[in-house]
Amino acid sequence: ALAEHPFGTIKQKLGWSHFLVRGKTKVAGENALIMLTYNFKRLLNLIGIKLFKKLVKASKNGNIEDIKQEIAEYIAVLVFFKAFFRQKMCLYI
């Protein structure tokens, strides 16, 4: 079930139904680009544009350790609120 979600999302959101090229190497390349765009969109949806800009600046400066902690805290807060609201919704159902 977990592996099917990304493929369904890719087909639905990106309008991807089949490969546009032929050959194992070319298909692997096209698939890699499709997965890259999917993962990039997920990253932006998860951490947001503002935090992503900080991440890019930190990686340019070679100081990525500082931003790692900020991203981890941001994601922890998101996970907490998701679990909190999921629990609240279960009480109403």
C-alpha positions in Angstrom: 0.0 0.0 0.0 2.8 2.4 0.8 4.6 1.9 -2.6 1.4 2.4 -4.5 0.7 5.9 -3.2 3.6 7.6 -5.0 2.8 6.0 -8.3 -0.9 6.9 -8.1 0.0 10.4 -7.2 2.4 10.7 -10.1 -0.1 9.4 -12.5 -2.9 11.6 -11.3 -1.0 14.9 -10.6 1.7 14.8 -13.3 -0.6 13.2 -16.0 1.9 10.4 -16.5 0.4 7.3 -18.1 3.3 5.8 -20.1 6.9 6.3 -20.9 7.7 8.5 -23.9 10.9 6.8 -24.9 12.0 3.3 -25.8 14.9 1.2 -24.5 15.8 0.2 -21.0 18.4 2.9 -20.5 16.2 5.7 -21.8 13.2 4.5 -19.7 15.3 4.4 -16.6 16.4 8.0 -17.3 12.9 9.2 -17.8 11.7 7.3 -14.7 14.5 8.9 -12.7 13.4 12.4 -13.8 9.8 11.6 -12.9 10.8 10.4 -9.5 13.0 13.5 -9.0 10.1 15.8 -9.7 7.8 13.9 -7.4 10.4 13.9 -4.5 11.1 17.6 -5.1 7.4 18.5 -4.9 7.1 16.4 -1.7 10.1 18.2 -0.2 8.6 21.6 -1.0 5.2 20.6 0.4 6.8 19.2 3.5 9.2 22.0 4.5 7.9 24.9 2.5 9.6 27.4 0.2 11.0 29.6 3.0 12.8 26.7 4.7 13.9 25.4 1.3 15.5 28.7 0.5 17.4 28.6 3.8 18.5 25.0 2.9 19.9 26.1 -0.5 21.8 29.0 1.1 23.2 26.8 3.8 24.3 24.2 1.2 26.1 26.9 -0.8 27.9 28.1 2.3 28.8 24.6 3.3 27.0 25.1 6.6 24.2 22.5 6.3 24.4 21.3 9.9 22.6 24.4 11.3 19.6 24.0 8.9 19.3 20.2 9.6 18.2 20.9 13.2 15.6 23.5 12.0 14.2 21.2 9.4 14.0 18.3 12.0 12.2 20.5 14.4 9.8 21.8 11.8 8.9 18.2 10.7 8.5 17.1 14.3 6.0 19.8 14.9 4.1 18.8 11.7 4.0 15.2 12.8 2.8 16.1 16.2 0.0 18.2 14.9 -1.0 15.6 12.4 -1.2 13.0 15.1 -3.0 15.4 17.4 -5.7 16.2 14.8 -6.0 12.6 13.7 -6.8 11.7 17.3 -9.3 14.5 17.7 -11.1 13.4 14.5 -11.3 9.9 15.7 -13.2 11.1 18.7 -15.9 12.7 16.5 -16.3 9.6 14.3 
